[in-house]
Amino acid sequence: MTDVEKGHSSQADNGPQPRQDQFVNNYDGRHSFAPRPTKIGNPGALGLFSFASTTFLLSLLNVNARSLTEPNIVVGMALFTGGLAQFMAGMWEFPRGNVFGATAFTSYGAFWMSFATILIPSSGIASAYATADELNEALGLYLMMWFVFTMLLTLGALRRNVAFIALLGFLSLTFLLLAIAKFNGNLSIQKAGGAFGIVTAWIAYYAAVSELLVPGESWFTLPLGGIKQKRED
């Protein structure tokens, strides 16, 4: 979801920027992004930290950490950290030419804001359902839709790097397990989904730190497991 996913790291963005006509002349039209000069800094770390922190908190609630069962404490985080901050990171990815990162950050930012809205009593969404079982069925469909979206996004990450493939893979399993838990009311499956969510969050934390550790500014860097791209003639 950052420059690293496009086959080059933000760690290499410190040199002189080519002129606009050089980018236009070198772009072959076969990729989903077009490199271009921009003064916008890399928003990848912001998006990843926002996603990781909100996912980690909700996942702790899903495994009933500290005997907590109500998810409402995540509302503020979902609105402003996982929601607004991540949504803005997605918007900043667009002018940098990173379509994949922009799509992912913007979509998951919107997910967190929509999830928070469901939990806010004054929204009337939860109270619109006559029974708790009916609400859980609706939430199951909601989570299943995000499972499908994440699986499709995973396909787009298969030639990017190992870290993001793992992140989206674990996130897909998290959504799937939580959806199943809503459908059948099984607490053990919910806790399993929470456990996968915790793993997802820590992978995202790792990827976020890797975006901050750039040569010339850090003592070391963290590898994301780059995948060798097939050369096109």
N, C-alpha and C positions, 0 to 999 in steps of 0.2 A: 504494500500500500504506500510505498515511498519510492524515491529514486532508485533504491536498491533493487526493487522489483522489476525495474525496466532494464536491468542488466548493467547499470552503473550506479555507483554509490554517491551519496551527498558528500562523501569524503573527497571527491574529486572535483567539486564545484568551486574551488577557491582560485582557480587560474583565471586568466583574462577571458572575457566573453567574446565569442565571434560575432561579426556583424550579422544583422537580420538576413541580408541577401545570401550569406553563406549557408544559413540554415535552410532557407527556401530552396536553394540549388541542390543541397545534399539530401533533402527529404525525398524518398522514393515513393511515398504514398501507400506502402504496403503494411505499415504498422498502425497501431491504435493510438499512437502518440507522435507528436511532431516536436522535436527539441527546439527551444526558442529561448532567447535571452530574457531574463526576468530578474527583478530585484527582490522578489519574494523569497524569504528564507524557507528552508525545508520544514513543512508542517508535520512530517511523519511522526516525530517523537511526541508532539502534542496529541495527535490523534490516537496513537498507540497507548500512551499513558492514560488518557481519558477512558479509552475502551477497557484497558486492563483493570483500572481501579474500580470502575462501576461493576464490571463482570465479577471481580473478586468479592466485592461486598455482597452482591445478590447471591452468589454461589455459597458464601458462608451461611446465609440465611436458609438456602435450600438444603444444606446439610444439618440445619438446626443447631448451628454453633451457639454456645452459651444458652442453650435451650430456647432460643428465639424462633418463633414461627411466623409472625406477621412481617411482610416484606416492606411495610410503609416507610421504614427508615431509609430506603434506597431512593425515595422519590426525589429528594433534593439533588442527589448525585446523578440520577438519571436525567433530570431536567437540564442541569448546568454543566456537569462534567462529561458524562457519557453522551449527553444530548447536544447542548449548545456548542461546547468546545470542540467535540468531534465533528459536528456538522460544519463548523467554520474551517476546521482543518481540511475537510473534503472540498469546500469551496476554494481554498487556497491551492489545492492540488490541480485544479482545472487550468489556471494560467501557467502552471509549470509544465503542462502537457502530459500529466499522468492521469489518464482516463481511468485506469484500474483503481488507483488509490482514491481518486475523487469519488468514484462510484461506491467503493466500500465504506469510506469514512462518512460520506453523506448519508448513505443508507442506514448504517448502524447508528449514526447520530439521530436520525429520524426514528429508528426503532426504539431507542431509549426514551425519547420524548413521548412517543405514543404509549409505551409501557407505563411511564409515569402518569400519563393522563388517565389510564384505566384505573390506577390505584388511588387517584384523587377523588374522594367521595363526592365533591361538588360537581364533578364531570357528569355524574349520573349514569356512567357506562355500566359499572358493576351492578348498580341497583336496578337497572332496566331488566335484568333477568329474574324470573320468578323464584327460582331455586338455586341453591349452591351447585347442584349437579349440572344444571343448564349453563351456569357461568363457567364451570370447569370444562364443559364440552366446547364452549366458544373459545376459551383460552387455549384449549388443545389445538383447535384449528388455527388460531393465531400463531402459535409456536410452530406448528407444522409448516405453515407458509414460510416462516423464516428458516426452517430447516431446508426447504427446497431452494430458497434463494442462496443460502450459504453453500449448498452443494454445487450449484451452478457457478458460484464465485470461485469455489475450489478448483473447478476445471480451468478457470482463467489463470490460476496461480501455478499450474503444474510445471511450467517452464521458467519460473521466476527464481525462487530459492526454497530451501528445505524448511526454513523457519516459518514462512507464511503458509506453506502447504500443511505443516503440522498444526499451526494455529487454526486455520479454517477447517481442517479435518476434525480436530477436537471440538471446535465450536459447533460443527454439524451434529456430532454425537450428543452434545449438550442439549441442543434444541430438540433433537429427536426424543431423547430420554425424558425431558421435561414435558413434551407433548403427550407421550404415552402415559406419564404419571398423572396428567390432568384427565386423560380419557378414562383411566381405570382406578384412580384414587390410590395408587400404590405408593406409600411413603418411601419404601426402599428404592424404588426406581427414581423417585424425586431426589433422594440423597445421592444416588449414582450420577444423576444429571448434575447435581451440585458439585460432586467430586471432579467430573470432567470439566466443569466450568472453572474450577480452581486451577486445574492444569492449563486450561486455555489462557487464563489471566496471566499466569507466570510465563508462558511462552510469549505473550504480548509484552510483558515487562522486559523480557530479555531482548526482544526486537526493538523496543523503544530505547533501551540503554545503548544498543548498538548504533542507533541513529545519532546519539549524543557524542559517542566516542569517535572523533574524527582525527586523522593524522595532523600533527602540528598543534593540536589543542589538548590531546589526551595522551596518557602514558601507554595505553594499549587499546586495541579494538576487539570487538566481538564478532566472530564469523557468523554469517547467516546461512551458510551452506549453499553457495551459488551453484546454479546448474548451467553447465556449458551449453551455450546457444549454438544451434546448427547454423553454419555459415551459408549465406545465400549468394549465389553467383550473379 
